[in-house]
């Protein structure tokens, strides 16, 4: 399958201090095979100046293919991604958090098994490969690995990082899924539903990770971990 365009989906909530920085990084990336970029930003009804920063950025970068959608009320990261998936027009899509934890330069790492005809879905793993990883929270890393193993038990996949933000997916496949989770249950739900698609080709590649502290704006907490466990059980055992 020839890929002409990659849709880069950016859910944003109260990211006024970093949203322009991540957009600069996305802008600088030159994709392999002359693949073009479509940037779809869904502002999740931010209460800071995220919307104003985005409007100013778009006005100053008219050559970029940027589409901005403003949620009428705050619905959560998952809901913002649902809307962005709906709006995507590229052959493949990838989610990009609005913070600076993931490096857009690595889009080409995820694209490689796709353009070579091997993959329909590529996960970017923070737990494999020799790329840089910021050393932060021990229990977060243990929690992520536990959630991945629990998910793998039900999906029969051998992923190392189910919770990763970087998932590059065939757009038609993503749009065919009936996704329900509006917040941090999105990742296990998506993985469960992808795993049930007949003959789907899922690959994993190592990526770097520049994690944030809570003081720097990290939003996920222990309650989200329990929600993830609930969603792993819900979407693998009870809801198809």
C-alpha positions as semicolon CSV with decimal commas, in nm:
position;residue;x (nm);y (nm);z (nm)
1;X;0,000;0,000;0,000
2;X;0,144;0,336;-0,103
3;X;0,115;0,598;0,170
4;X;0,070;0,953;0,052
5;X;-0,026;1,117;0,380
6;X;0,013;1,055;0,754
7;X;-0,251;1,202;0,985
8;X;-0,097;1,323;1,311
9;X;-0,363;1,341;1,582
10;X;-0,297;1,579;1,872
11;X;-0,542;1,586;2,166
12;X;-0,474;1,897;2,373
13;X;-0,593;2,005;2,716
14;X;-0,427;2,296;2,898
15;X;-0,101;2,270;2,705
16;X;-0,040;2,641;2,639
17;X;0,326;2,617;2,739
18;X;0,421;2,319;2,516
19;X;0,174;2,296;2,226
20;X;0,373;2,532;2,000
21;X;0,695;2,344;2,080
22;X;0,555;2,005;1,981
23;X;0,407;2,157;1,664
24;X;0,751;2,292;1,575
25;X;0,894;1,942;1,617
26;X;0,619;1,794;1,397
27;X;0,680;2,064;1,136
28;X;1,053;1,988;1,123
29;X;1,011;1,616;1,057
30;X;1,074;1,501;0,699
31;X;0,887;1,175;0,647
32;X;1,033;0,892;0,442
33;X;0,909;0,830;0,086
34;X;0,798;1,194;0,065
35;X;0,491;1,117;0,277
36;X;0,297;1,433;0,355
37;X;0,169;1,536;0,699
38;X;-0,183;1,627;0,805
39;X;-0,202;1,767;1,159
40;X;-0,538;1,734;1,334
41;X;-0,560;1,909;1,671
42;X;-0,858;1,856;1,901
43;X;-0,865;2,111;2,182
44;X;-1,052;1,946;2,469
45;X;-1,213;2,269;2,589
46;X;-0,896;2,390;2,760
47;X;-0,934;2,643;3,041
48;X;-0,597;2,810;2,978
49;X;-0,477;2,988;2,662
50;X;-0,423;2,673;2,454
51;X;-0,684;2,778;2,198
52;X;-0,535;3,125;2,154
53;X;-0,183;2,982;2,120
54;X;-0,308;2,738;1,855
55;X;-0,490;3,006;1,656
56;X;-0,179;3,227;1,659
57;X;0,038;2,933;1,552
58;X;-0,189;2,842;1,261
59;X;-0,195;3,205;1,145
60;X;0,185;3,214;1,149
61;X;0,225;2,878;0,969
62;X;-0,018;2,892;0,679
63;X;0,180;2,642;0,469
64;X;0,120;2,365;0,725
65;X;-0,180;2,138;0,679
66;X;-0,337;2,194;1,022
67;X;-0,701;2,133;1,113
68;X;-0,823;2,255;1,451
69;X;-1,137;2,131;1,622
70;X;-1,259;2,265;1,957
71;X;-1,462;2,029;2,175
72;X;-1,770;2,217;2,306
73;X;-1,698;2,079;2,655
74;X;-1,421;1,882;2,822
75;X;-1,475;1,513;2,743
76;X;-1,132;1,357;2,803
77;X;-0,831;1,251;2,600
78;X;-0,999;0,942;2,458
79;X;-1,294;1,143;2,330
80;X;-1,057;1,394;2,168
81;X;-0,878;1,108;1,991
82;X;-1,212;0,962;1,875
83;X;-1,292;1,296;1,708
84;X;-0,946;1,321;1,553
85;X;-0,974;0,967;1,411
86;X;-1,308;1,063;1,258
87;X;-1,149;1,366;1,088
88;X;-0,835;1,188;0,961
89;X;-0,788;1,160;0,583
90;X;-0,437;1,009;0,563
91;X;-0,386;0,643;0,483
92;X;-0,227;0,600;0,828
93;X;-0,258;0,791;1,153
94;X;-0,059;0,832;1,473
95;X;-0,145;0,992;1,806
96;X;0,091;1,264;1,929
97;X;0,053;1,395;2,284
98;X;0,071;1,773;2,309
99;X;0,348;1,757;2,570
100;X;0,712;1,682;2,493
101;X;0,733;1,321;2,617
102;X;0,748;1,165;2,268
103;X;0,975;1,271;1,980
104;X;0,812;1,319;1,637
105;X;1,149;1,244;1,474
106;X;1,064;0,879;1,541
107;X;0,760;0,873;1,311
108;X;0,992;0,728;1,049
109;X;1,088;0,444;1,284
110;X;0,720;0,352;1,312
111;X;0,661;0,402;0,940
112;X;0,941;0,168;0,833
113;X;0,760;-0,169;0,876
114;X;0,450;-0,013;0,719
115;X;0,609;0,123;0,402
116;X;0,799;-0,205;0,365
117;X;0,469;-0,387;0,350
118;X;0,486;-0,578;0,680
119;X;0,252;-0,397;0,921
120;X;-0,101;-0,263;0,958
121;X;-0,034;-0,133;1,311
122;X;0,294;-0,034;1,478
123;X;0,333;0,030;1,852
124;X;0,624;0,243;1,971
125;X;0,760;0,079;2,285
126;X;0,930;0,276;2,562
127;X;1,066;-0,050;2,705
128;X;1,267;-0,189;2,415
129;X;1,566;-0,069;2,216
130;X;1,859;0,152;2,311
131;X;1,693;0,494;2,281
132;X;1,705;0,759;2,558
133;X;1,456;0,726;2,843
134;X;1,418;0,977;3,123
135;X;1,443;0,809;3,464
136;X;1,137;0,899;3,669
137;X;0,880;0,697;3,862
138;X;0,956;0,335;3,956
139;X;0,596;0,244;4,036
140;X;0,474;0,395;3,710
141;X;0,706;0,166;3,516
142;X;0,597;-0,134;3,721
143;X;0,232;-0,037;3,668
144;X;0,277;0,000;3,293
145;X;0,442;-0,339;3,265
146;X;0,171;-0,500;3,478
147;X;-0,106;-0,352;3,262
148;X;0,071;-0,467;2,946
149;X;0,110;-0,822;3,076
150;X;-0,252;-0,835;3,189
151;X;-0,366;-0,711;2,850
152;X;-0,141;-0,962;2,672
153;X;-0,294;-1,248;2,869
154;X;-0,632;-1,173;2,716
155;X;-0,532;-1,051;2,369
156;X;-0,261;-1,316;2,316
157;X;-0,025;-1,043;2,191
158;X;0,334;-1,017;2,317
159;X;0,355;-0,638;2,343
160;X;0,603;-0,473;2,577
161;X;0,418;-0,137;2,603
162;X;0,041;-0,146;2,558
163;X;0,000;0,199;2,717
164;X;0,228;0,382;2,473
165;X;0,096;0,697;2,307
166;X;0,268;0,611;1,977
167;X;0,041;0,374;1,791
168;X;0,051;0,409;1,412
169;X;-0,260;0,254;1,259
170;X;-0,416;0,207;0,918
171;X;-0,682;0,479;0,916
172;X;-0,957;0,263;0,771
173;X;-0,898;0,007;1,046
174;X;-0,906;0,276;1,316
175;X;-1,224;0,427;1,176
176;X;-1,392;0,085;1,164
177;X;-1,360;0,039;1,541
178;X;-1,644;0,137;1,771
179;X;-1,440;0,307;2,044
180;X;-1,617;0,407;2,365
181;X;-1,361;0,510;2,628
182;X;-1,337;0,888;2,672
183;X;-1,042;0,901;2,909
184;X;-0,740;0,685;2,991
185;X;-0,921;0,358;2,923
186;X;-0,868;0,431;2,555
187;X;-0,539;0,238;2,523
188;X;-0,655;-0,103;2,657
189;X;-0,985;-0,075;2,469
190;X;-0,807;0,001;2,141
191;X;-0,560;-0,283;2,192
192;X;-0,836;-0,532;2,275
193;X;-1,035;-0,439;1,965
194;X;-0,732;-0,440;1,733
195;X;-0,632;-0,786;1,858
196;X;-0,964;-0,934;1,743
197;X;-0,928;-0,825;1,379
198;X;-0,859;-1,129;1,163
199;X;-0,511;-1,142;1,009
200;X;-0,411;-0,799;1,139
201;X;-0,033;-0,745;1,138
202;X;0,084;-0,573;1,456
203;X;0,451;-0,475;1,499
204;X;0,644;-0,304;1,776
205;X;0,954;-0,081;1,754
206;X;1,167;0,083;2,023
207;X;1,128;0,457;2,082
208;X;1,272;0,715;2,322
209;X;1,075;0,869;2,608
210;X;1,118;1,209;2,773
211;X;0,870;1,178;3,061
212;X;0,730;1,467;3,260
213;X;0,694;1,505;3,635
214;X;0,363;1,611;3,789
215;X;0,511;1,958;3,841
216;X;0,581;1,970;3,468
217;X;0,221;1,881;3,382
218;X;0,189;1,502;3,390
219;X;-0,182;1,418;3,431
220;X;-0,211;1,040;3,468
221;X;-0,242;0,898;3,822
222;X;-0,314;0,580;4,017
223;X;-0,691;0,607;3,956
224;X;-0,624;0,583;3,582
225;X;-0,435;0,259;3,646
226;X;-0,739;0,103;3,810
227;X;-0,955;0,225;3,521
228;X;-0,714;0,057;3,279
229;X;-0,747;-0,274;3,465
230;X;-1,126;-0,242;3,451
231;X;-1,112;-0,170;3,076
232;X;-0,880;-0,464;3,007
233;X;-1,133;-0,696;3,169
234;X;-1,435;-0,519;3,021
235;X;-1,325;-0,514;2,657
236;X;-1,165;-0,857;2,654
237;X;-1,420;-1,056;2,853
238;X;-1,756;-0,884;2,827
239;X;-1,778;-0,635;2,539
240;X;-1,670;-0,728;2,189
